[in-house]
Amino acid sequence: MNTVEFEQGAVSVDAAIIAAGLALAPALVQFLMREGKITSLCERGIDGDAGTFRLTFYHGRRRLRLVVDEAGNVTQRSVTNVRGRGHRPSP
């Protein structure tokens, strides 16, 4: 099985990959997603990036970003700490 699978317009990512990137136990991933405490974004590459997808997962201040090819193989992975989504700096 590839790390990421595409089927009928849906994207499936192994919970162990998400958990490792967000520093969580794999068993918590599905629960936290259902609770809205892990959010995600999927972007399809265009032009020079055609055939790739960028999958981003957020939990608290942590962001996991995966770039995958059409076969579901991870070609890039990054983990960073970010400010809260929607955070606005004080004047």
N, C-alpha and C positions, 0 to 999 in steps of 0.2 A: 504494500500500500504506500502511495506517496504521502507526503506530509499534508498536502492540500489536494482536495478532490473537487471537481466541478461536475455537477449533474443537474440537468434541467433548470439551469439558471441559478442554482443554489451553490454556495461555497461551503465546504466542510474542512475544518482545520483540526488536526489532532489536538485534544485538550492538553496533552503533555507539552506540546510546543508552546501553546499560549501560557500555560502555567509557568514554565521555565523562564519565559521572557518577562512575565509580570511578578515573578518571585512568589508564586502561590502553590498550594497543593493541587495537583491535577483534579482531584475529586471536587474541588470548590468551583472550578471554572463554569460548568453548566449552571449551577445554582446562582453564581454571581451575575452571569449574563441574564438569566431570567429576572433577577432582581433589579437589573439596570445598572449594576455597579461595575460591570465590564461592558464597555461600549465598543463598537467596531465601525470601520469604514472600509469599503472595497472600491478601488478605482481601477479602471481598465486603461491600459496604455494606448496611446494613439501615435501616429506618425512614426518616429524613430523608436518608440517604445511599444509599438503594436506587438501583440502576442504576449504581453506581460501584464501582471496585475499587482497592485500595491495594496496590501491588507494591513490595516492599522488597528491596534487594540489599545484601549485606554483603561487603566484602573488606578484611581487615586491620582498621584503625580507621575505615574509610570506609563510610558508609551512603548509598545512593541510594534515594530514595522517590519513586514516581510514583503519582499519582492519575489514573485513566483512566475515561472514560465507556464505556457499552456498545458504542459504535462503535469503541473502541480509541484515541480521541484523548486525548492527555495534557492534563489540565486543571490539574494542579499538579505541580511538580518541586522537590525539595529535596535538597541534598547536605550532609552533616554529618560531622564526625569524632566518633566515639563511643569509649567505653572498650571493651575486649574484651568480647565477649558472654560472659555468665556470670561476669564479673569481680565479685569481692566486695571491698569496701574493707577495709583492715587495721583491727583493733580499736584 
